[in-house]
Amino acid sequence: MDGAHDMGGVAWSDPVRPEPNEPVFHAEWERRAFAITMAMAMPGGWNIDMSRFARENRPPEDYLSKSYYQIWFAGLERLLLERGLVASDEIAAGKSLHPAKPVPKILTPGGVAAVLHRGGPTERSARSPALFAVGDRVRAKRIHPATHTRLPQYVRGHAGIIDRVLGCHVFPDSNASGDGENPQWLYTVSFDAVELWGEASDASLRVSVDAWEPYLERI
């Protein structure tokens, strides 16, 4: 979707200023928010793309006023509410007020290492040949979906070159909406900075974006 989260390459966004020696977590609650979000995906039944959409699908003033893990926690609250695992009065109170809802499975402490080691592979068997090959000129489509997408706004409508063919992977746009994995070919596409931002840009700069086949059209 088009929203405040998609701030790559936009004129109003400040430069990224890395924090020297930045810790993984700045506070203990951030560690807990991360752990709870990971653990709740098992009983909640959502996938990574649904989780991303729950975090990004909020008004700009709300998204931009929150820190990184505040956004994660707000997304988790939305996922829990949507599935009836908590009630709105429990969110307001910050504690359990009703009997726990039954869930099909949970992540136990003993299962954490196995789940983290396994990860969440997204590569799937191809159902058709790849439409593009390395060296092909393509254009990122001008799309404005109301739901989740991984195509950043700043490349839409611009021409690039296929640098790599990455195989067939779960298509996040359909996966986030509960419409199935719908595997699609995935490519690394490189764009010249001048193509993206005009003649005032650094002519030596190239930007690479991983883009699924439905995002692209041949030039």
C-alpha positions as CSV (number, residue, x, y, z in Angstrom):
1,M,0.0,0.0,0.0
2,D,1.0,3.6,-0.3
3,G,1.7,5.0,3.1
4,A,4.2,6.7,5.5
5,H,6.2,3.5,5.8
6,D,7.3,3.7,2.2
7,M,9.8,6.6,2.7
8,G,12.7,5.3,0.6
9,G,13.9,7.9,-1.9
10,V,11.2,10.5,-1.1
11,A,12.0,14.2,-0.9
12,W,10.5,14.8,2.6
13,S,12.5,12.0,4.3
14,D,15.6,13.0,6.2
15,P,18.9,11.2,5.4
16,V,19.5,7.9,7.2
17,R,21.9,8.6,10.1
18,P,23.2,5.3,11.5
19,E,23.7,5.2,15.2
20,P,27.3,4.4,16.1
21,N,27.6,1.0,17.9
22,E,23.8,0.7,17.9
23,P,22.6,-2.1,20.2
24,V,20.1,-4.7,18.9
25,F,17.6,-3.4,21.5
26,H,17.6,0.0,23.2
27,A,15.4,-1.2,26.1
28,E,14.2,-4.5,27.6
29,W,10.6,-3.9,26.5
30,E,11.8,-3.9,22.8
31,R,13.3,-7.3,23.3
32,R,10.1,-8.5,24.8
33,A,8.0,-6.9,22.0
34,F,10.1,-8.7,19.4
35,A,9.9,-12.1,21.1
36,I,6.2,-11.9,21.7
37,T,5.6,-10.9,18.0
38,M,7.6,-13.9,16.8
39,A,6.0,-16.3,19.3
40,M,2.4,-15.2,18.6
41,A,2.6,-16.0,14.9
42,M,2.2,-19.7,15.7
43,P,-1.1,-19.6,17.6
44,G,-2.3,-16.5,15.7
45,G,-1.8,-18.2,12.3
46,W,-0.6,-15.2,10.4
47,N,2.4,-15.0,8.1
48,I,5.2,-12.5,7.7
49,D,3.4,-10.5,5.1
50,M,0.3,-10.2,7.1
51,S,2.5,-9.0,10.0
52,R,4.2,-6.4,7.8
53,F,0.8,-5.1,6.6
54,A,-0.5,-4.8,10.1
55,R,2.4,-2.6,11.0
56,E,2.3,-0.4,7.9
57,N,-1.5,0.0,7.6
58,R,-2.0,3.0,9.9
59,P,-2.4,6.7,9.5
60,P,0.9,8.7,8.7
61,E,0.6,10.7,11.9
62,D,0.4,7.5,14.0
63,Y,3.1,5.6,12.1
64,L,5.6,8.5,12.1
65,S,5.0,9.3,15.9
66,K,6.0,5.7,16.9
67,S,9.5,4.2,17.3
68,Y,10.4,1.0,15.5
69,Y,9.3,-1.5,18.1
70,Q,6.2,0.6,19.1
71,I,5.1,0.0,15.5
72,W,5.8,-3.7,15.9
73,F,3.7,-3.8,19.1
74,A,0.9,-1.8,17.5
75,G,0.8,-4.2,14.6
76,L,0.7,-7.2,17.0
77,E,-2.3,-5.7,18.8
78,R,-4.1,-5.3,15.5
79,L,-3.4,-8.9,14.5
80,L,-4.6,-10.2,17.9
81,L,-7.8,-8.1,17.7
82,E,-8.6,-9.2,14.2
83,R,-8.4,-12.8,15.2
84,G,-10.4,-12.4,18.4
85,L,-7.5,-13.5,20.6
86,V,-7.8,-10.4,22.7
87,A,-10.6,-7.9,23.2
88,S,-10.4,-4.1,22.8
89,D,-11.0,-3.6,26.6
90,E,-8.0,-5.8,27.3
91,I,-5.8,-3.7,25.0
92,A,-7.0,-0.6,26.9
93,A,-6.5,-2.1,30.3
94,G,-3.1,-3.7,29.4
95,K,-4.1,-7.0,31.0
96,S,-6.2,-10.1,30.5
97,L,-9.9,-9.6,31.4
98,H,-11.5,-12.6,29.7
99,P,-10.9,-16.3,29.5
100,A,-8.1,-17.3,27.2
101,K,-9.2,-18.3,23.7
102,P,-8.3,-21.8,22.5
103,V,-5.5,-21.9,19.8
104,P,-4.3,-24.8,17.6
105,K,-0.7,-24.7,18.7
106,I,1.8,-22.6,20.7
107,L,5.5,-22.0,20.7
108,T,7.0,-23.6,23.8
109,P,10.4,-22.6,25.2
110,G,11.9,-25.9,24.1
111,G,10.8,-25.3,20.5
112,V,12.3,-21.8,20.0
113,A,15.7,-23.0,18.8
114,A,14.2,-25.3,16.2
115,V,11.8,-22.6,14.9
116,L,14.6,-20.0,14.6
117,H,16.9,-22.5,12.9
118,R,14.3,-23.5,10.4
119,G,13.3,-19.9,9.6
120,G,10.7,-19.3,7.0
121,P,11.9,-20.2,3.5
122,T,9.9,-18.5,0.7
123,E,11.3,-20.2,-2.4
124,R,8.8,-22.5,-4.2
125,S,8.6,-24.6,-7.3
126,A,8.1,-22.7,-10.5
127,R,4.8,-23.2,-12.3
128,S,5.9,-21.5,-15.5
129,P,9.2,-20.3,-17.1
130,A,10.6,-16.9,-16.0
131,L,9.4,-14.1,-18.2
132,F,12.7,-12.1,-17.9
133,A,16.4,-12.9,-18.1
134,V,19.6,-11.2,-17.0
135,G,20.2,-8.1,-19.1
136,D,16.6,-7.5,-20.0
137,R,15.3,-3.9,-19.8
138,V,12.1,-3.6,-17.8
139,R,9.9,-1.0,-16.3
140,A,8.5,-1.1,-12.8
141,K,4.7,-0.8,-13.1
142,R,2.8,2.2,-11.7
143,I,0.7,0.4,-9.1
144,H,-1.1,1.7,-6.1
145,P,-2.6,-1.3,-4.3
146,A,-4.7,-0.7,-1.2
147,T,-3.1,-3.7,0.4
148,H,0.5,-4.9,1.0
149,T,3.2,-4.7,-1.7
150,R,7.0,-4.8,-1.7
151,L,7.4,-2.5,-4.7
152,P,8.7,0.9,-3.4
153,Q,7.0,4.0,-4.8
154,Y,10.3,5.6,-5.9
155,V,11.0,3.0,-8.6
156,R,7.4,2.8,-10.0
157,G,7.3,3.9,-13.6
158,H,11.1,3.8,-14.0
159,A,13.2,1.7,-16.3
160,G,15.9,-0.7,-15.0
161,I,17.9,-3.8,-15.9
162,I,17.5,-7.4,-14.7
163,D,20.7,-8.2,-12.8
164,R,19.8,-11.5,-11.3
165,V,17.0,-14.1,-11.5
166,L,16.4,-15.2,-7.9
167,G,14.0,-18.1,-8.4
168,C,10.3,-18.4,-7.7
169,H,9.1,-17.1,-4.3
170,V,5.9,-16.5,-2.3
171,F,4.2,-13.4,-3.6
172,P,3.8,-11.1,-0.7
173,D,0.9,-9.1,-2.1
174,S,-1.5,-12.1,-2.1
175,N,0.1,-13.7,1.0
176,A,-0.6,-10.6,3.1
177,S,-4.3,-10.7,2.1
178,G,-4.8,-14.3,2.9
179,D,-5.2,-15.2,-0.8
180,G,-2.5,-17.8,-0.9
181,E,1.2,-17.9,-1.6
182,N,0.7,-17.5,-5.4
183,P,4.5,-18.1,-6.1
184,Q,6.0,-15.7,-8.6
185,W,9.5,-15.2,-10.1
186,L,11.7,-12.8,-8.3
187,Y,14.4,-10.6,-9.8
188,T,17.1,-8.1,-8.8
189,V,16.5,-5.0,-10.9
190,S,19.1,-2.2,-11.0
191,F,18.1,1.5,-11.7
192,D,20.3,4.4,-12.5
193,A,20.0,7.3,-10.0
194,V,19.5,9.8,-12.9
195,E,16.6,7.6,-14.1
196,L,15.0,7.7,-10.6
197,W,15.7,11.3,-9.5
198,G,16.8,13.3,-12.5
199,E,20.0,15.0,-13.8
200,A,20.9,16.5,-10.5
201,S,21.6,13.0,-9.1
202,D,24.9,11.2,-8.8
203,A,25.4,9.7,-12.3
204,S,27.6,6.9,-10.9
205,L,25.0,5.7,-8.4
206,R,22.9,2.6,-9.1
207,V,20.1,1.3,-6.9
208,S,19.1,-2.4,-6.8
209,V,15.6,-3.6,-5.9
210,D,14.3,-7.1,-5.6
211,A,11.0,-7.2,-7.5
212,W,8.5,-9.9,-8.2
213,E,7.4,-10.5,-11.9
214,P,3.9,-9.0,-11.6
215,Y,5.6,-5.7,-10.7
216,L,7.5,-5.5,-14.0
217,E,6.8,-5.0,-17.7
218,R,9.2,-5.5,-20.6
219,I,10.6,-2.4,-22.4
